[in-house]
Amino acid sequence: MTQRIHKIGPRCASQVKTTRQLMEFPFLLTRNEVALSGEVPDQFHLYRLFNYGHKPSSYYALRGDLTSTCLLDAVTYQARP
């Protein structure tokens, strides 16, 4: 089987976050997502679908380095004895 790849445009690193909460509620990001957004800010797009499962649901997009477009608050830590 031959696989063909067609270049449609510049590469894009997209992430989608879906939440049932309202737009104003915080959502979770991984450190890898934050790091990738800083490594390729011109290619990074995060789409957040909020109020999912309720009417009306909607979305917004954040482009670029998440440290510039979001207020990040570390709320979870990995702990070892």
C-alpha positions in Angstrom: 0.0 0.0 0.0 1.4 3.4 -1.0 0.7 6.4 1.3 0.6 9.8 -0.3 1.1 13.0 1.7 -0.1 16.2 0.1 1.2 19.5 1.4 -1.7 21.7 1.9 0.0 24.5 3.8 2.4 25.1 6.6 2.6 22.5 9.4 0.4 23.1 12.3 0.5 21.7 15.9 -3.1 21.6 17.0 -4.5 20.6 20.4 -8.2 20.4 21.3 -9.6 20.7 24.8 -13.2 19.8 25.5 -14.9 20.8 28.7 -18.4 20.8 30.0 -17.7 24.0 32.0 -18.4 27.6 31.0 -15.7 29.6 29.2 -14.6 31.3 32.4 -13.6 28.1 34.1 -10.0 27.0 34.0 -9.0 23.9 32.0 -6.0 21.5 32.3 -2.9 21.6 30.2 0.1 19.2 30.3 3.6 20.5 30.6 4.3 18.9 27.1 1.5 21.1 25.6 3.0 24.2 27.2 6.5 23.2 26.1 5.4 22.5 22.5 3.6 25.8 22.2 6.9 27.6 23.2 9.0 25.5 20.8 6.8 26.1 17.7 4.7 29.2 18.5 4.0 30.1 14.9 2.5 26.6 14.3 0.7 26.0 17.6 -3.1 26.3 17.9 -5.1 25.2 20.9 -8.9 25.0 20.4 -11.1 24.9 23.5 -14.6 23.6 23.1 -16.5 24.7 26.2 -20.0 24.1 27.6 -20.0 20.8 25.7 -23.2 18.8 26.0 -25.2 21.9 26.8 -26.8 24.5 24.6 -25.2 26.7 23.5 -21.7 25.2 23.3 -19.0 27.1 21.6 -15.2 27.3 21.2 -12.3 29.7 21.0 -8.7 29.4 19.7 -5.4 30.3 21.3 -2.5 30.7 19.0 1.2 30.7 19.9 3.1 30.3 23.2 0.6 29.4 25.9 2.8 31.2 28.5 1.9 34.4 26.6 -1.8 33.7 25.9 -2.8 32.1 29.3 -2.4 32.7 33.0 -0.8 29.4 34.0 -1.1 28.1 37.6 0.6 24.9 38.6 -2.0 23.1 40.7 -0.8 19.5 40.5 2.5 18.0 41.5 4.0 14.6 41.2 5.3 13.4 44.6 7.5 10.5 45.5 8.3 9.4 49.1 
